[in-house]
Amino acid sequence: MKKLVKISAATVILCSTLFSTTVGPTTQAEASSTYKNCTAFNKKYPYGVRKSTSTKNRVKKRSGGTVYERSYAKVSASIYKKATRFNSDLDRDKDGIACER
């Protein structure tokens, strides 16, 4: 029984070292793409970042209607994905544009 416990403990240790995963940003490039809020994000990208060129800004009017407007945000799917992966609040209205102005 003791031998089985030692083997299973050794297996767990070996697997954890071989298949280790880290929590949080692993590289400096990934760490620089995480933003706490839109104020910090807009310092680097003043108009925000959108997924594609066809993405339009969804604006809700006071009358209750929704209008889609042209956006001046930078187009980069990779920046958008990295930023919203760690902080989904950067795109609260879920229109594909992070921190639009």
C-alpha positions, 0 to 999 in steps of 0.5 A, spaced: 500 500 500 505 504 501 508 503 495 502 505 491 502 511 495 509 513 493 508 511 486 501 515 485 505 521 489 511 521 484 506 521 478 502 527 480 509 531 481 511 529 474 505 530 471 504 537 474 511 539 472 510 536 465 504 540 464 504 546 468 500 552 467 501 559 469 496 563 471 495 570 469 500 573 463 506 569 461 510 574 457 511 581 457 507 582 451 501 579 454 502 583 460 502 589 457 496 588 453 492 587 460 488 593 462 485 595 468 479 600 465 478 604 459 482 610 462 488 606 461 486 603 455 485 609 451 491 612 453 494 607 448 488 607 443 485 613 444 479 611 440 479 604 442 480 597 438 475 594 434 475 586 431 474 588 424 473 593 419 466 591 418 464 592 426 460 598 427 459 602 433 452 601 437 449 607 440 443 607 444 439 613 443 434 616 449 428 614 445 430 607 446 432 606 439 439 603 437 443 606 431 450 604 428 455 609 427 462 609 423 468 608 428 475 611 428 477 605 433 484 602 431 482 595 427 486 589 430 482 582 432 489 580 436 489 586 441 481 586 442 482 579 444 487 579 448 484 585 452 477 583 453 480 576 455 483 579 461 477 584 462 471 583 459 468 590 462 472 593 456 467 592 451 460 592 455 455 593 450 458 587 446 459 590 439 466 588 438 469 595 440 473 595 446 473 602 450 470 606 444 469 613 444 
